[in-house]
Amino acid sequence: MYSEIENKEEIKQSKEPFFHHRTKRIFANSVDVLESFTILCNVHSVLFILLGLLSTIYFSLSNGTIKVLFFLILLFYSVLHFYYFMKRRECAFLKSSLFYAVANFILGAVVLFTSSLLYQQILVFLGLHFLFIAIERMWYGFFLIRSRDKQVLVFGVQILLFILMSILLFINPFLTLYFGEIVGVFSILFGILNISSLSFAKKKIDQVLSFFD
């Protein structure tokens, strides 16, 4: 009887390194996919910063020009999410990517093909995009909060800032500013905040991966 118990313990101990290595490999594959996704999301942020700089420096940019630039950014973001939705089996974080791909594409199409859009309506659509980003970050935060790390609160604050920016664009209390200036300032702030939140999320995921070392 004792020999059987000892044999079972030996088998269990021999399997532990295998499962440890296999779990790390699976998680590492997910991290590789997520890292490339994060890099391209940062490109999306940089595009918004460039849009912001153009709108701020040339605040007299026409309504049509800003619409086209905004559409191109949304199209890039939609294609990005659709591509990574195809990789959802490799990374659980990306299961919701199809929603963001479709939602942002529809938003971009409405912006581009509605010829009679007013400045305030474009700001509302910009706010909707920021709100989509906030919802997306909440989805990632659901995974991060399991770590019970108090620093996850920082991620929560960033999400609240995204929502606040959306609300401000919806109500637009900046009546004394030019349309281009509003788009410019909010686009730059969004780009910086988005890069910050993505960097924070990546840092947390790398910490989880380090547990397997």
Order of alpha helices (4+ residues) and beta strands (2+ residues): alpha-alpha-alpha-alpha-alpha-alpha
